[in-house]
Amino acid sequence: MPAIVGVAQVITLGSSSVFHIGDVYKIMPFSTAKTFSGAGSFNTGESLNVRNDVSSTNTSDPDVIDSGNFLNA
């Protein structure tokens, strides 16, 4: 079903962003990334009290390939 959209103001988009308005057939990434972080790394807020006495991040990746983007041209 077609979409009718009024004014859209985009100030900035990151390099890996997707901006989508209305109908779309296919959205494909052109790059992939893997992020490793410890416990409590991505917490946001005003009054956080995070206690991580014992924390370790498992970075083992035995399958090596997680997601490919070689067909997204």
N, C-alpha and C positions, 0 to 999 in steps of 0.2 A: 504494500500500500504506500503510495507516495507521501512524503512528508512535506509540509509547508512550514518553513522556518522563517522567522523575522530576522532582525539584525543580530549578528553574533560578533562580539569583539574578542579577539584572541590577542593577548598581550605578549605571551611568550610560550614556546613549546620546547621541551627538551629534545635531545637528539634521538631518544628512543621512544618518543611519545606517539600517540595515535589520536588524531582529532577526527571525530566522526559525527556528522549530522545527517539524518535521513536514512534512506535505504542504502545498504551496502551488500555487495556480493561476497567479497573476500577481504579479510584483513590479515596480512602476513608480516611477521617480523623480518627485518633485514640483518639483525644482529642478535646474539644471545650472550648471556653472562651468567656466571655462577658466583654467588656471594656466600661466604662463610662468616659467621659472626657468633659471638658467645652469648650466654644467657643475659637477657636484659638489654641487649644492644640497641634495639629499635624502639624502646619505650619512649613515649612522649607524654608530656603533661606538666602541670604546674607543681604538684606536691607528690612526687614519686618517692617511695621508700623501697628500694630494691636491695635485697640482701642475697648474694650468691656466694655462699661459703666455699663450696666445691663446684667448680664449673670447668668443663672442657668441651671443646668443639671438635666433633669428629669430621675430619676432612678427607677421610678415605673414600675413594671413588673407584671401585673395582671395574665398573662397566665402561669407564672412560668417556663415552659419548652419551650425553643426556638428550639434547635436542639439536637437530640439524636445521640449518636454514639455506642449504645449498640449492634448493629448488625454488626459492623465493626471489626471483629476479624481476 
